Amino acid sequence: MKTNTKFLASAGIIAAVYIALTFVFAPISFGEVQLRVAEALTILPVFTPAAVPGLFVGCLLGNLLGGAVLPDVIFGSLATLVGAYFTRKLRFARPWMATIPPVVANTLVVPFVLKFAYGVDLPIPFMMLTVCAGEILSCTVLGLVLYYGLEKRRTAVFGNAQ
């Protein structure tokens, strides 16, 4: 299998898992107070560059198929793309640091989408707080659980060599 084919297959699988998690946890994945469990996957760019487009496409399709309005599909997906890109840049940092970009990107973008695209009548600072809390739970707490599970598996298969 060519490298490009492996890259695209990996990105596609990551996108599919993101979409599946978004729909399995749909009642808590959308809204002004949300916990998107699929955002735990934003740790994956530490392991593979294919996760960056995979997460973007997964978020885009998850939002689109979940009935999100166009500004949410665009800007929510771009927030995930930015978070994934900078997580990839931090792949050699401490694992918890790699979870910061998606938390920050979504905290800065999603409240404005909620306010202006959905007309949510809550103060933006309050929504920043709720989005940030949800992102910390999904990206940092669940993301680090995923990270250490994958790292343990990688070490068991390949040893300490990277």
C-alpha positions, 0 to 999 in steps of 0.5 A: 500500500502506498504511503498516500493511500495509508495516509488517506485511509488513516484520515478516513478512519479517524473522520469516521470514528469522530462522526460515530462518537458525535452521533453516539453521544449526540444528546451531549455533543451539541448545544450551549452546554456540550461535552463532545466526546469525539474531541478526545480524538484531538490528541491523535495528531501527536501520533499521526499527521493523518489525524489533522485532516481526519479530525477536520473532515470528521467534525465537518461531516459530524456537524453537517449531518447533525443538522448544524447551521452553516456557520457552525459547520464552517467555523466549528470545523475550522476550530477543530482543524486549528486545534489539531494542527497545533496539537501536531506541532506540539507532538514532542511536548509533554502530552498535556500540553498537546491538549491545549490547542483544541481547548483554546480554539474551541473556547474562542470560536464556539461561543460566538457561533452559538451566539450569532448563528444560533441566537443563544441568549447567554453571555459570551463569557459564560459560554466560553466558560462552559465550552472550555469546561467541556473541552477540558473534559473531552480533550484533556481528560479523555484525550490523555486517557486515550493518549496513554492507552495508545502510548502503552500499546505503541511501546508494547509493540515497538519498544521505546524506539519512536 
